[in-house]
Amino acid sequence: MSFLLQCEKKECKKVTEVVLDKETNCVHCGDCDAEITNVTAFVKQSLRGMKKYRTPKKSYSSYALQCKNCKKKMTPLLIKDNLHCPECREQHEVTAHFKAMFISNIKNV
């Protein structure tokens, strides 16, 4: 059994099971993944006890890299023959083989 709460997001507004984000200790809608505010500590503790945790939505491509600077995992950008993080523009340190595969994949698309 889990907790049923109404989603606060204007487009959703469904009464659905909620899940807890382990890292932020925030409650999220089970359907649209929007954060639900004004949830009591009892509900959060109960969700933790039932292990009703939020699974992060991952949509990584086959060439995604984790940035050492901002810690986000995204597909890099090619700027002047170097691979950069699309979020913070930090240059990735990659092997020549990976860079060659990435560039050839871009040209084939």
Secondary structure in CASP SS format (residue, H / E / C, confidence):
PFRMAT SS
TARGET T0000
AUTHOR 0000-0000-0000
METHOD secondary structure of the structure
MODEL  1
M C 1.00
S C 1.00
F C 1.00
L E 1.00
L E 1.00
Q E 1.00
C C 1.00
E C 1.00
K C 1.00
K C 1.00
E C 1.00
C C 1.00
K C 1.00
K C 1.00
V E 1.00
T E 1.00
E E 1.00
V E 1.00
V E 1.00
L E 1.00
D C 1.00
K C 1.00
E C 1.00
T C 1.00
N C 1.00
C C 1.00
V E 1.00
H E 1.00
C E 1.00
G C 1.00
D C 1.00
C C 1.00
D C 1.00
A C 1.00
E E 1.00
I E 1.00
T C 1.00
N C 1.00
V C 1.00
T C 1.00
A H 1.00
F H 1.00
V H 1.00
K H 1.00
Q H 1.00
S H 1.00
L H 1.00
R H 1.00
G H 1.00
M C 1.00
K C 1.00
K C 1.00
Y E 1.00
R C 1.00
T C 1.00
P C 1.00
K C 1.00
K C 1.00
S C 1.00
Y C 1.00
S C 1.00
S C 1.00
Y C 1.00
A C 1.00
L E 1.00
Q E 1.00
C C 1.00
K C 1.00
N C 1.00
C C 1.00
K C 1.00
K C 1.00
K E 1.00
M E 1.00
T C 1.00
P C 1.00
L E 1.00
L E 1.00
I E 1.00
K C 1.00
D C 1.00
N E 1.00
L E 1.00
H E 1.00
C C 1.00
P C 1.00
E C 1.00
C C 1.00
R C 1.00
E C 1.00
Q E 1.00
H C 1.00
E C 1.00
V C 1.00
T C 1.00
A H 1.00
H H 1.00
F H 1.00
K H 1.00
A H 1.00
M H 1.00
F H 1.00
I H 1.00
S H 1.00
N H 1.00
I H 1.00
K H 1.00
N H 1.00
V C 1.00
END
